[in-house]
């Protein structure tokens, strides 16, 4: 089933993409005990940008335990869109 276009526009209106600088290398290193090295920069960028939440399709690495450790929720795209409805 294709993703309904109106949900996509609602998502982009509610949470427009934000381009931020590369995260601090020391902060990335500190999070290696929480998440794998490939995903640590993404998590640090979310923290350093002051994100209220993180939306990702990578539920394998961005687990509930990771969300607990950083103090903000991590949603799949479908979960986030469902919250907007």
N, C-alpha and C positions, 0 to 999 in steps of 0.2 A: 504494500500500500504506500503510495507516495505521501510525502510529508505535505500537509495542506499549506499552501502558499501564505494564507492570511496568518497562520501561526508563526511562520518565519518572519513576516513583517512585524508582527506584535513583539516577537523576541528581540529583533534588532532595534525597535523603538524603545523597548524597556531596558535593554542592556546593550547599547552600541559598543562595537569593538573599540578598544583603547590601545594605542601603540605606546609602549613605555621603553625606557632605556634597558640595556642588558642588566641583569641583576648582579649584585655584589658577589664576587667570587668567594669571599669568606663566609657569607651567609649561605651560599650554595653548599659549601663544604660542611657547614654545621647541620644541614638537613639530610646529609647522606645516611644518617642512622634512621631516618623517618621514611625516606623514599629513594628509589633507585637513581643513579647518577644522571640518567637521561632526562628524568622528569623533575629533578630537584630545581633546575633553573626556572621552570614554569611555576613551580610552587613558590619559590622565593619572589618571583616577579609579582605574583598575586598578593603576597604578604606586603612587599614594599610599595605596591600601588594603593594599598588600603582597601583592597577588594572586600565587598560584603559577602561574596560567595565566589565559587569557581565552578564553571560549567565545562565539563569534559566528557568525551566519549570513552575515556580510558578508566573504566572502573576496576581494571585489574591492578593498577598501581595507585590510583587515587581512591583509597579505601576509606571506610568510616573511621578507622584508626588514624589515618592521616588527617582527616578533617578534625578529629578531636585534638590532635597534637597542634594544629595551627589555629584553632579557635574560630573557624568559620565553616559553613556547610559547603559540601562539594556535591553537585548535582550532575546527573546525565542531562543531555539536551531535552529528552522527553520529560524528565522530572521537572526541569525548570519551566518548560512551556506549560505543563499541567498546572503549575503554581500560578501562572499568569491568567489562566482561564477563569 
